[in-house]
Amino acid sequence: MGIQTEAVHLNIVYQAPPDATPEKRFEIGVACLDAGLPDKAREHIEDAVARGYENNQVRFYWLLALLSARTLRQLGKEDVAQLRSICDRVTWRDTQDEWTAGLRVIVSLLGSPAAADPEVLLKQLDQLPPRQRDLIVGHLGALLEGSMVDQMWQLSVDRAKAGREAWNRRERLWKFFEPPPAGPRAAPVRPAAISAGDWLRLALGTAGFLFAVGKLAPLAGQRGTLAPWFDLLLLGLGLVAFAVAGAEWRFRTERRQAKEAQFVPSRHRRRPPAGGFASGVDQLFDRYFARYVPAGTDRDVWLEGTAGIRQRLRDELVEIYREQRVYADQLAWLVRHLVGRVRRQWENGSLTAYVHELRTPWWVKLACGGGLVTATAGGLRVAGRAVSASPLPGLAWTVLAVVGAIYGVWAWLYISTERRRERADALERAHELAGRRLRHFLWERKLSDRPSDPLVAFWFDCDRRVILDEVMRSCGLRPSQVIAHACLASPAQSYKRARVLDGPWRYSRYRLLLFLLTDDGVRQVDVDLDFVNGTHRVMGRHNYRFDAVAAVRVDGLASSRQTFQLTLVDGNPIEVTVTEVALGDTQLLDDTLVDDDLQLLAERYLDGGVGLDSEAPSDAMISDGDGRDGEILGVPSTVALDASGLTNTLAILEGIAAEGKEWVKRQRQRTEERLEEVASAVRRLMD
């Protein structure tokens, strides 16, 4: 199997903190039940009851957690004893709230489901508030026997068909599998590389030049004319013009060269080790640059022309995020932003706009050349007069002036260029960081209606019910003709996965193994479910007798990867991975499109987003996570088994493998015994 991306959401947990109140423990138990984790839900609810929190609402959910998706055949002696204990705790008194009404309906179902009048039970259900009615239909449909089961099953299927598209599933479910985006960052500005030696050269050069000119001026002006002073003025103005214009020219030239260097990829770059953070960032850039090719451009031309840019952007992200405990897939939003910007610049021709922007104007070149010529002419005239007046001293001071001017001007050009480069880099970084912050804000805003884990579990349960109903219809079976059914959910060949803290993995694609037990044998159907898109297809069907099941086994530790294996007498084993542990750093290879227009995104998501319907299963009853790193590493095995359906599947298939068709007869006998025990407990309650 290949994982494309994984995410762990730390905002909620299914584990009660040590100091949680009994009420809070009960709320977490309810959330676990909504998430399809009945065993975990029962654990928290029983903990709340043991701590003194108990009423009819608690008992209602307690019964649901005990009986959820189970038939009376599957209840053991301990379960029946606990069921009787819960029934003994119920007190009707004068309470007439919705939870007490729901309890009455559950008691009616438990009393004698085979002999109960279907019309009476349906009327009682219809009179319940929607919350209690949906909970009973969703969790206790498997309890029914006889003619009532077909009608109740149809109610649950109708509910599932409506619920699988509810609460804007198409626009929200994919967001559950998106990892929390890493915060926006930009490469720090490289400080101006100006050393003390540079300042010393500038100071010494300037001082030497001024001192030499001060000595040359009296020598050149001994004749008492104004011409030497005019020449000194030309020398000074020429040097200033040359220094100012030269600094501008040098800055533009070096800036353009630096921009051009970004298009040239390094020839000595080595690929990082596979599976690491840098390798993940490489895959992101390779994927998105290969996917988002500008219109009217050949892919090879695009990739070759942006190879250097791709490498520079990749190196920047690796450098600024390497030590930030960030996974590569958390940077997908930023990579899409960067690739989209490069594509826009390619399409509108602004990718090389720096060539025009940094072209040195003619007047700068004229000022630089004119200044140099003017300074040279003025200097030569001053030096000539000084040497004529006093050859040896005039020559010495002339040499000092020339050396000082060269050192001072070149030191000034370097210092000025570095300072301007630092200011330009800081401005570019501020602009870049602002764009990344906006993109990060928009992406978080887009993910703000990410569905809760209980809502995801609800959608999955709806898909599973609809698929099971289609399978039964294709096999020509009514629900009442199915002795028992089991659904084993495992990840498909290629998928994304995500979970909340302490919760089970949810997958974007599932492989469902459905087992239908009838009097004629076992019907097995293999279904591929595209959970995000809500579509499925049947991959294979198998029919076999009870005595054809040779062995059923589960390999692997409960705390790690577990594999379910079903072996038939005359066939190869059917092997399915049902539980997994968290992997390390995996890469994001999702299909989220790049939106090139920041303004369009801003208008679309800043003006308001899609809200979560208040009646949808939410995280409101789940405690806030504290971000404990250690709990991210593994999922509690009971939670994973709850979500996969392995426990129920094993209970059925192990019985068949051990006893064959006799298991069906024994189950019926055991069911009769369970029915009598439960009915006696209910009669005592009603009395």
VENMOHU-V311383 format. One record per residue. N is the residue number from 0. OMEGA is omega in whole degrees, 0 to 359 (none if undefined). Layout:
n=N omega=OMEGA
n=N omega=OMEGA
This chain:
n=0 omega=180
n=1 omega=177
n=2 omega=178
n=3 omega=177
n=4 omega=176
n=5 omega=181
n=6 omega=174
n=7 omega=181
n=8 omega=188
n=9 omega=186
n=10 omega=179
n=11 omega=177
n=12 omega=174
n=13 omega=181
n=14 omega=181
n=15 omega=176
n=16 omega=184
n=17 omega=184
n=18 omega=182
n=19 omega=177
n=20 omega=177
n=21 omega=179
n=22 omega=180
n=23 omega=178
n=24 omega=177
n=25 omega=179
n=26 omega=178
n=27 omega=177
n=28 omega=177
n=29 omega=179
n=30 omega=177
n=31 omega=178
n=32 omega=177
n=33 omega=181
n=34 omega=179
n=35 omega=181
n=36 omega=187
n=37 omega=180
n=38 omega=177
n=39 omega=179
n=40 omega=181
n=41 omega=179
n=42 omega=182
n=43 omega=181
n=44 omega=178
n=45 omega=176
n=46 omega=179
n=47 omega=179
n=48 omega=180
n=49 omega=180
n=50 omega=171
n=51 omega=180
n=52 omega=184
n=53 omega=173
n=54 omega=183
n=55 omega=175
n=56 omega=178
n=57 omega=181
n=58 omega=177
n=59 omega=180
n=60 omega=178
n=61 omega=178
n=62 omega=178
n=63 omega=181
n=64 omega=180
n=65 omega=189
n=66 omega=187
n=67 omega=175
n=68 omega=180
n=69 omega=173
n=70 omega=178
n=71 omega=177
n=72 omega=185
n=73 omega=179
n=74 omega=176
n=75 omega=181
n=76 omega=179
n=77 omega=179
n=78 omega=179
n=79 omega=178
n=80 omega=179
n=81 omega=177
n=82 omega=178
n=83 omega=179
n=84 omega=179
n=85 omega=180
n=86 omega=179
n=87 omega=182
n=88 omega=185
n=89 omega=176
n=90 omega=182
n=91 omega=182
n=92 omega=178
n=93 omega=183
n=94 omega=180
n=95 omega=181
n=96 omega=185
n=97 omega=181
n=98 omega=176
n=99 omega=177
n=100 omega=177
n=101 omega=177
n=102 omega=180
n=103 omega=180
n=104 omega=178
n=105 omega=179
n=106 omega=178
n=107 omega=178
n=108 omega=182
n=109 omega=187
n=110 omega=179
n=111 omega=184
n=112 omega=181
n=113 omega=185
n=114 omega=184
n=115 omega=177
n=116 omega=183
n=117 omega=182
n=118 omega=180
n=119 omega=181
n=120 omega=179
n=121 omega=178
n=122 omega=177
n=123 omega=178
n=124 omega=184
n=125 omega=181
n=126 omega=180
n=127 omega=172
n=128 omega=184
n=129 omega=183
n=130 omega=182
n=131 omega=181
n=132 omega=181
n=133 omega=179
n=134 omega=181
n=135 omega=180
n=136 omega=184
n=137 omega=187
n=138 omega=190
n=139 omega=179
n=140 omega=182
n=141 omega=182
n=142 omega=191
n=143 omega=178
n=144 omega=174
n=145 omega=187
n=146 omega=183
n=147 omega=187
n=148 omega=181
n=149 omega=180
n=150 omega=180
n=151 omega=178
n=152 omega=180
n=153 omega=176
n=154 omega=181
n=155 omega=179
n=156 omega=177
n=157 omega=177
n=158 omega=181
n=159 omega=180
n=160 omega=178
n=161 omega=185
n=162 omega=185
n=163 omega=177
n=164 omega=184
n=165 omega=175
n=166 omega=171
n=167 omega=183
n=168 omega=185
n=169 omega=183
n=170 omega=188
n=171 omega=189
n=172 omega=181
n=173 omega=182
n=174 omega=179
n=175 omega=183
n=176 omega=175
n=177 omega=179
n=178 omega=175
n=179 omega=184
n=180 omega=174
n=181 omega=182
n=182 omega=181
n=183 omega=176
n=184 omega=175
n=185 omega=182
n=186 omega=179
n=187 omega=180
n=188 omega=176
n=189 omega=182
n=190 omega=178
n=191 omega=183
n=192 omega=180
n=193 omega=182
n=194 omega=176
n=195 omega=178
n=196 omega=178
n=197 omega=178
n=198 omega=180
n=199 omega=178
n=200 omega=178
n=201 omega=182
n=202 omega=181
n=203 omega=179
n=204 omega=180
n=205 omega=180
n=206 omega=179
n=207 omega=180
n=208 omega=181
n=209 omega=179
n=210 omega=180
n=211 omega=178
n=212 omega=178
n=213 omega=177
n=214 omega=181
n=215 omega=184
n=216 omega=179
n=217 omega=180
n=218 omega=181
n=219 omega=184
n=220 omega=181
n=221 omega=182
n=222 omega=174
n=223 omega=178
n=224 omega=180
n=225 omega=183
n=226 omega=179
n=227 omega=180
n=228 omega=175
n=229 omega=177
n=230 omega=177
n=231 omega=178
n=232 omega=177
n=233 omega=178
n=234 omega=181
n=235 omega=180
n=236 omega=179
n=237 omega=179
n=238 omega=179
n=239 omega=179
n=240 omega=179
n=241 omega=182
n=242 omega=182
n=243 omega=181
n=244 omega=178
n=245 omega=177
n=246 omega=178
n=247 omega=181
n=248 omega=182
n=249 omega=180
n=250 omega=181
n=251 omega=181
n=252 omega=181
n=253 omega=179
n=254 omega=179
n=255 omega=179
n=256 omega=178
n=257 omega=177
n=258 omega=179
n=259 omega=180
n=260 omega=180
n=261 omega=180
n=262 omega=184
n=263 omega=180
n=264 omega=177
n=265 omega=181
n=266 omega=185
n=267 omega=182
n=268 omega=180
n=269 omega=178
n=270 omega=179
n=271 omega=178
n=272 omega=181
n=273 omega=176
n=274 omega=181
n=275 omega=182
n=276 omega=181
n=277 omega=178
n=278 omega=178
n=279 omega=178
n=280 omega=176
n=281 omega=182
n=282 omega=178
n=283 omega=181
n=284 omega=179
n=285 omega=183
n=286 omega=186
n=287 omega=175
n=288 omega=178
n=289 omega=184
n=290 omega=187
n=291 omega=180
n=292 omega=179
n=293 omega=180
n=294 omega=177
n=295 omega=181
n=296 omega=176
n=297 omega=183
n=298 omega=181
n=299 omega=178
n=300 omega=180
n=301 omega=182
n=302 omega=179
n=303 omega=182
n=304 omega=181
n=305 omega=183
n=306 omega=180
n=307 omega=178
n=308 omega=179
n=309 omega=180
n=310 omega=180
n=311 omega=179
n=312 omega=179
n=313 omega=181
n=314 omega=179
n=315 omega=181
n=316 omega=179
n=317 omega=183
n=318 omega=187
n=319 omega=181
n=320 omega=187
n=321 omega=185
n=322 omega=185
n=323 omega=181
n=324 omega=181
n=325 omega=174
n=326 omega=184
n=327 omega=184
n=328 omega=176
n=329 omega=180
n=330 omega=183
n=331 omega=180
n=332 omega=182
n=333 omega=178
n=334 omega=178
n=335 omega=178
n=336 omega=182
n=337 omega=179
n=338 omega=179
n=339 omega=179
n=340 omega=178
n=341 omega=179
n=342 omega=178
n=343 omega=180
n=344 omega=178
n=345 omega=184
n=346 omega=181
n=347 omega=175
n=348 omega=182
n=349 omega=182
n=350 omega=178
n=351 omega=180
n=352 omega=180
n=353 omega=180
n=354 omega=178
n=355 omega=183
n=356 omega=184
n=357 omega=176
n=358 omega=182
n=359 omega=180
n=360 omega=182
n=361 omega=182
n=362 omega=176
n=363 omega=178
n=364 omega=179
n=365 omega=180
n=366 omega=180
n=367 omega=180
n=368 omega=179
n=369 omega=178
n=370 omega=180
n=371 omega=179
n=372 omega=181
n=373 omega=180
n=374 omega=180
n=375 omega=180
n=376 omega=179
n=377 omega=181
n=378 omega=180
n=379 omega=180
n=380 omega=178
n=381 omega=180
n=382 omega=180
n=383 omega=179
n=384 omega=182
n=385 omega=180
n=386 omega=178
n=387 omega=181
n=388 omega=181
n=389 omega=190
n=390 omega=187
n=391 omega=177
n=392 omega=181
n=393 omega=178
n=394 omega=180
n=395 omega=181
n=396 omega=177
n=397 omega=178
n=398 omega=180
n=399 omega=180
n=400 omega=180
n=401 omega=180
n=402 omega=179
n=403 omega=180
n=404 omega=181
n=405 omega=180
n=406 omega=183
n=407 omega=182
n=408 omega=181
n=409 omega=175
n=410 omega=178
n=411 omega=179
n=412 omega=180
n=413 omega=182
n=414 omega=180
n=415 omega=180
n=416 omega=180
n=417 omega=180
n=418 omega=178
n=419 omega=176
n=420 omega=179
n=421 omega=179
n=422 omega=179
n=423 omega=177
n=424 omega=180
n=425 omega=178
n=426 omega=178
n=427 omega=180
n=428 omega=179
n=429 omega=178
n=430 omega=180
n=431 omega=181
n=432 omega=178
n=433 omega=178
n=434 omega=179
n=435 omega=178
n=436 omega=177
n=437 omega=179
n=438 omega=178
n=439 omega=178
n=440 omega=181
n=441 omega=179
n=442 omega=176
n=443 omega=178
n=444 omega=179
n=445 omega=180
n=446 omega=187
n=447 omega=178
n=448 omega=175
n=449 omega=183
n=450 omega=177
n=451 omega=179
n=452 omega=176
n=453 omega=179
n=454 omega=176
n=455 omega=178
n=456 omega=179
n=457 omega=178
n=458 omega=180
n=459 omega=179
n=460 omega=177
n=461 omega=178
n=462 omega=183
n=463 omega=180
n=464 omega=180
n=465 omega=179
n=466 omega=179
n=467 omega=178
n=468 omega=178
n=469 omega=180
n=470 omega=179
n=471 omega=179
n=472 omega=180
n=473 omega=178
n=474 omega=181
n=475 omega=183
n=476 omega=169
n=477 omega=179
n=478 omega=181
n=479 omega=179
n=480 omega=180
n=481 omega=181
n=482 omega=179
n=483 omega=176
n=484 omega=179
n=485 omega=179
n=486 omega=179
n=487 omega=182
n=488 omega=179
n=489 omega=179
n=490 omega=178
n=491 omega=184
n=492 omega=181
n=493 omega=189
n=494 omega=164
n=495 omega=178
n=496 omega=179
n=497 omega=177
n=498 omega=172
n=499 omega=182
n=500 omega=181
n=501 omega=180
n=502 omega=179
n=503 omega=174
n=504 omega=170
n=505 omega=186
n=506 omega=178
n=507 omega=176
n=508 omega=181
n=509 omega=164
n=510 omega=181
n=511 omega=172
n=512 omega=181
n=513 omega=178
n=514 omega=177
n=515 omega=180
n=516 omega=178
n=517 omega=178
n=518 omega=182
n=519 omega=181
n=520 omega=186
n=521 omega=171
n=522 omega=179
n=523 omega=181
n=524 omega=179
n=525 omega=186
n=526 omega=173
n=527 omega=183
n=528 omega=170
n=529 omega=190
n=530 omega=183
n=531 omega=182
n=532 omega=178
n=533 omega=179
n=534 omega=180
n=535 omega=176
n=536 omega=179
n=537 omega=182
n=538 omega=181
n=539 omega=178
n=540 omega=177
n=541 omega=174
n=542 omega=178
n=543 omega=180
n=544 omega=179
n=545 omega=183
n=546 omega=177
n=547 omega=180
n=548 omega=183
n=549 omega=184
n=550 omega=174
n=551 omega=182
n=552 omega=175
n=553 omega=180
n=554 omega=176
n=555 omega=179
n=556 omega=180
n=557 omega=182
n=558 omega=182
n=559 omega=182
n=560 omega=179
n=561 omega=182
n=562 omega=176
n=563 omega=182
n=564 omega=177
n=565 omega=182
n=566 omega=176
n=567 omega=183
n=568 omega=186
n=569 omega=183
n=570 omega=176
n=571 omega=180
n=572 omega=174
n=573 omega=187
n=574 omega=182
n=575 omega=174
n=576 omega=186
n=577 omega=177
n=578 omega=182
n=579 omega=171
n=580 omega=180
n=581 omega=174
n=582 omega=180
n=583 omega=183
n=584 omega=176
n=585 omega=191
n=586 omega=178
n=587 omega=177
n=588 omega=186
n=589 omega=185
n=590 omega=179
n=591 omega=184
n=592 omega=175
n=593 omega=173
n=594 omega=188
n=595 omega=188
n=596 omega=180
n=597 omega=181
n=598 omega=178
n=599 omega=177
n=600 omega=182
n=601 omega=181
n=602 omega=184
n=603 omega=188
n=604 omega=178
n=605 omega=180
n=606 omega=180
n=607 omega=182
n=608 omega=179
n=609 omega=182
n=610 omega=178
n=611 omega=178
n=612 omega=186
n=613 omega=181
n=614 omega=180
n=615 omega=173
n=616 omega=187
n=617 omega=178
n=618 omega=187
n=619 omega=183
n=620 omega=181
n=621 omega=185
n=622 omega=179
n=623 omega=177
n=624 omega=179
n=625 omega=174
n=626 omega=180
n=627 omega=186
n=628 omega=186
n=629 omega=183
n=630 omega=180
n=631 omega=193
n=632 omega=182
n=633 omega=178
n=634 omega=177
n=635 omega=188
n=636 omega=180
n=637 omega=178
n=638 omega=181
n=639 omega=180
n=640 omega=176
n=641 omega=185
n=642 omega=184
n=643 omega=184
n=644 omega=185
n=645 omega=184
n=646 omega=181
n=647 omega=180
n=648 omega=179
n=649 omega=182
n=650 omega=181
n=651 omega=187
n=652 omega=177
n=653 omega=177
n=654 omega=178
n=655 omega=181
n=656 omega=183
n=657 omega=189
n=658 omega=181
n=659 omega=183
n=660 omega=177
n=661 omega=181
n=662 omega=180
n=663 omega=180
n=664 omega=181
n=665 omega=179
n=666 omega=178
n=667 omega=177
n=668 omega=179
n=669 omega=179
n=670 omega=179
n=671 omega=179
n=672 omega=180
n=673 omega=180
n=674 omega=181
n=675 omega=179
n=676 omega=180
n=677 omega=181
n=678 omega=179
n=679 omega=179
n=680 omega=181
n=681 omega=179
n=682 omega=177
n=683 omega=180
n=684 omega=183
n=685 omega=178
n=686 omega=none
